[in-house]
Amino acid sequence: MFTDIQIARRSALSLSKTLMVPTVVIAVGPQFAVICADEVDPEDVVVNQFDPFA
C-alpha cells in the first residue's frame, strides 16, 4: 500500500515493464495499491493503467 500517488504510479509502471503484464493503480480509502489488471474487481476505483505492450 502506498500513501503517495506518484510512488504508486512509478511502482506500477516498473512492475508492468519488468513482469510484462498490465498493471493498475487502485484507490483503497486514502491509500493506493498496485495490482495486475486481470485481478481488478468492478467495485475497485482504478486510478491509472499501465500496459507494457502499448
Chimera marker file (.cmm) of the C-alpha trace (Angstrom):
<marker_set name="trace">
<marker id="1" x="0.000" y="0.000" z="0.000" r="1" g="1" b="0" radius="0.5"/>
<marker id="2" x="1.186" y="3.469" z="-0.853" r="1" g="1" b="0" radius="0.5"/>
<marker id="3" x="0.163" y="6.825" z="0.570" r="1" g="1" b="0" radius="0.5"/>
<marker id="4" x="1.808" y="8.808" z="-2.246" r="1" g="1" b="0" radius="0.5"/>
<marker id="5" x="0.207" y="8.524" z="-5.703" r="1" g="1" b="0" radius="0.5"/>
<marker id="6" x="3.481" y="9.309" z="-7.507" r="1" g="1" b="0" radius="0.5"/>
<marker id="7" x="5.296" y="6.404" z="-5.831" r="1" g="1" b="0" radius="0.5"/>
<marker id="8" x="2.379" y="4.096" z="-6.625" r="1" g="1" b="0" radius="0.5"/>
<marker id="9" x="2.415" y="5.128" z="-10.299" r="1" g="1" b="0" radius="0.5"/>
<marker id="10" x="6.181" y="4.636" z="-10.596" r="1" g="1" b="0" radius="0.5"/>
<marker id="11" x="5.956" y="1.238" z="-8.932" r="1" g="1" b="0" radius="0.5"/>
<marker id="12" x="3.115" y="0.149" z="-11.214" r="1" g="1" b="0" radius="0.5"/>
<marker id="13" x="4.993" y="1.232" z="-14.331" r="1" g="1" b="0" radius="0.5"/>
<marker id="14" x="8.173" y="-0.519" z="-13.204" r="1" g="1" b="0" radius="0.5"/>
<marker id="15" x="6.303" y="-3.693" z="-12.299" r="1" g="1" b="0" radius="0.5"/>
<marker id="16" x="4.478" y="-3.664" z="-15.613" r="1" g="1" b="0" radius="0.5"/>
<marker id="17" x="7.703" y="-3.354" z="-17.611" r="1" g="1" b="0" radius="0.5"/>
<marker id="18" x="9.554" y="-5.927" z="-15.506" r="1" g="1" b="0" radius="0.5"/>
<marker id="19" x="6.861" y="-8.621" z="-15.489" r="1" g="1" b="0" radius="0.5"/>
<marker id="20" x="5.426" y="-7.681" z="-18.913" r="1" g="1" b="0" radius="0.5"/>
<marker id="21" x="1.854" y="-7.701" z="-17.586" r="1" g="1" b="0" radius="0.5"/>
<marker id="22" x="-0.723" y="-4.899" z="-17.493" r="1" g="1" b="0" radius="0.5"/>
<marker id="23" x="-0.939" y="-3.312" z="-14.032" r="1" g="1" b="0" radius="0.5"/>
<marker id="24" x="-3.328" y="-0.851" z="-12.440" r="1" g="1" b="0" radius="0.5"/>
<marker id="25" x="-3.194" y="1.549" z="-9.517" r="1" g="1" b="0" radius="0.5"/>
<marker id="26" x="-6.350" y="1.388" z="-7.416" r="1" g="1" b="0" radius="0.5"/>
<marker id="27" x="-7.553" y="3.632" z="-4.610" r="1" g="1" b="0" radius="0.5"/>
<marker id="28" x="-8.240" y="1.878" z="-1.318" r="1" g="1" b="0" radius="0.5"/>
<marker id="29" x="-9.564" y="4.511" z="1.021" r="1" g="1" b="0" radius="0.5"/>
<marker id="30" x="-6.855" y="7.161" z="1.444" r="1" g="1" b="0" radius="0.5"/>
<marker id="31" x="-4.139" y="4.813" z="0.118" r="1" g="1" b="0" radius="0.5"/>
<marker id="32" x="-3.203" y="3.271" z="-3.218" r="1" g="1" b="0" radius="0.5"/>
<marker id="33" x="-2.357" y="-0.271" z="-4.270" r="1" g="1" b="0" radius="0.5"/>
<marker id="34" x="-0.785" y="-1.810" z="-7.385" r="1" g="1" b="0" radius="0.5"/>
<marker id="35" x="-2.304" y="-4.995" z="-8.784" r="1" g="1" b="0" radius="0.5"/>
<marker id="36" x="-2.345" y="-6.927" z="-12.055" r="1" g="1" b="0" radius="0.5"/>
<marker id="37" x="-5.050" y="-5.751" z="-14.431" r="1" g="1" b="0" radius="0.5"/>
<marker id="38" x="-6.726" y="-9.163" z="-14.562" r="1" g="1" b="0" radius="0.5"/>
<marker id="39" x="-7.395" y="-9.023" z="-10.793" r="1" g="1" b="0" radius="0.5"/>
<marker id="40" x="-9.474" y="-5.826" z="-10.854" r="1" g="1" b="0" radius="0.5"/>
<marker id="41" x="-12.950" y="-6.116" z="-9.348" r="1" g="1" b="0" radius="0.5"/>
<marker id="42" x="-15.837" y="-3.995" z="-10.682" r="1" g="1" b="0" radius="0.5"/>
<marker id="43" x="-16.057" y="-2.094" z="-7.382" r="1" g="1" b="0" radius="0.5"/>
<marker id="44" x="-12.343" y="-1.120" z="-7.406" r="1" g="1" b="0" radius="0.5"/>
<marker id="45" x="-11.556" y="2.532" z="-8.133" r="1" g="1" b="0" radius="0.5"/>
<marker id="46" x="-8.921" y="2.463" z="-10.891" r="1" g="1" b="0" radius="0.5"/>
<marker id="47" x="-6.599" y="5.480" z="-10.838" r="1" g="1" b="0" radius="0.5"/>
<marker id="48" x="-4.079" y="4.515" z="-13.552" r="1" g="1" b="0" radius="0.5"/>
<marker id="49" x="-3.471" y="1.664" z="-16.005" r="1" g="1" b="0" radius="0.5"/>
<marker id="50" x="-0.133" y="0.626" z="-17.449" r="1" g="1" b="0" radius="0.5"/>
<marker id="51" x="0.212" y="-1.739" z="-20.409" r="1" g="1" b="0" radius="0.5"/>
<marker id="52" x="3.770" y="-2.763" z="-21.332" r="1" g="1" b="0" radius="0.5"/>
<marker id="53" x="2.651" y="-3.625" z="-24.882" r="1" g="1" b="0" radius="0.5"/>
<marker id="54" x="1.101" y="-0.247" z="-25.680" r="1" g="1" b="0" radius="0.5"/>
<link id1="1" id2="2" r="1" g="1" b="0" radius="0.2"/>
<link id1="2" id2="3" r="1" g="1" b="0" radius="0.2"/>
<link id1="3" id2="4" r="1" g="1" b="0" radius="0.2"/>
<link id1="4" id2="5" r="1" g="1" b="0" radius="0.2"/>
<link id1="5" id2="6" r="1" g="1" b="0" radius="0.2"/>
<link id1="6" id2="7" r="1" g="1" b="0" radius="0.2"/>
<link id1="7" id2="8" r="1" g="1" b="0" radius="0.2"/>
<link id1="8" id2="9" r="1" g="1" b="0" radius="0.2"/>
<link id1="9" id2="10" r="1" g="1" b="0" radius="0.2"/>
<link id1="10" id2="11" r="1" g="1" b="0" radius="0.2"/>
<link id1="11" id2="12" r="1" g="1" b="0" radius="0.2"/>
<link id1="12" id2="13" r="1" g="1" b="0" radius="0.2"/>
<link id1="13" id2="14" r="1" g="1" b="0" radius="0.2"/>
<link id1="14" id2="15" r="1" g="1" b="0" radius="0.2"/>
<link id1="15" id2="16" r="1" g="1" b="0" radius="0.2"/>
<link id1="16" id2="17" r="1" g="1" b="0" radius="0.2"/>
<link id1="17" id2="18" r="1" g="1" b="0" radius="0.2"/>
<link id1="18" id2="19" r="1" g="1" b="0" radius="0.2"/>
<link id1="19" id2="20" r="1" g="1" b="0" radius="0.2"/>
<link id1="20" id2="21" r="1" g="1" b="0" radius="0.2"/>
<link id1="21" id2="22" r="1" g="1" b="0" radius="0.2"/>
<link id1="22" id2="23" r="1" g="1" b="0" radius="0.2"/>
<link id1="23" id2="24" r="1" g="1" b="0" radius="0.2"/>
<link id1="24" id2="25" r="1" g="1" b="0" radius="0.2"/>
<link id1="25" id2="26" r="1" g="1" b="0" radius="0.2"/>
<link id1="26" id2="27" r="1" g="1" b="0" radius="0.2"/>
<link id1="27" id2="28" r="1" g="1" b="0" radius="0.2"/>
<link id1="28" id2="29" r="1" g="1" b="0" radius="0.2"/>
<link id1="29" id2="30" r="1" g="1" b="0" radius="0.2"/>
<link id1="30" id2="31" r="1" g="1" b="0" radius="0.2"/>
<link id1="31" id2="32" r="1" g="1" b="0" radius="0.2"/>
<link id1="32" id2="33" r="1" g="1" b="0" radius="0.2"/>
<link id1="33" id2="34" r="1" g="1" b="0" radius="0.2"/>
<link id1="34" id2="35" r="1" g="1" b="0" radius="0.2"/>
<link id1="35" id2="36" r="1" g="1" b="0" radius="0.2"/>
<link id1="36" id2="37" r="1" g="1" b="0" radius="0.2"/>
<link id1="37" id2="38" r="1" g="1" b="0" radius="0.2"/>
<link id1="38" id2="39" r="1" g="1" b="0" radius="0.2"/>
<link id1="39" id2="40" r="1" g="1" b="0" radius="0.2"/>
<link id1="40" id2="41" r="1" g="1" b="0" radius="0.2"/>
<link id1="41" id2="42" r="1" g="1" b="0" radius="0.2"/>
<link id1="42" id2="43" r="1" g="1" b="0" radius="0.2"/>
<link id1="43" id2="44" r="1" g="1" b="0" radius="0.2"/>
<link id1="44" id2="45" r="1" g="1" b="0" radius="0.2"/>
<link id1="45" id2="46" r="1" g="1" b="0" radius="0.2"/>
<link id1="46" id2="47" r="1" g="1" b="0" radius="0.2"/>
<link id1="47" id2="48" r="1" g="1" b="0" radius="0.2"/>
<link id1="48" id2="49" r="1" g="1" b="0" radius="0.2"/>
<link id1="49" id2="50" r="1" g="1" b="0" radius="0.2"/>
<link id1="50" id2="51" r="1" g="1" b="0" radius="0.2"/>
<link id1="51" id2="52" r="1" g="1" b="0" radius="0.2"/>
<link id1="52" id2="53" r="1" g="1" b="0" radius="0.2"/>
<link id1="53" id2="54" r="1" g="1" b="0" radius="0.2"/>
</marker_set>
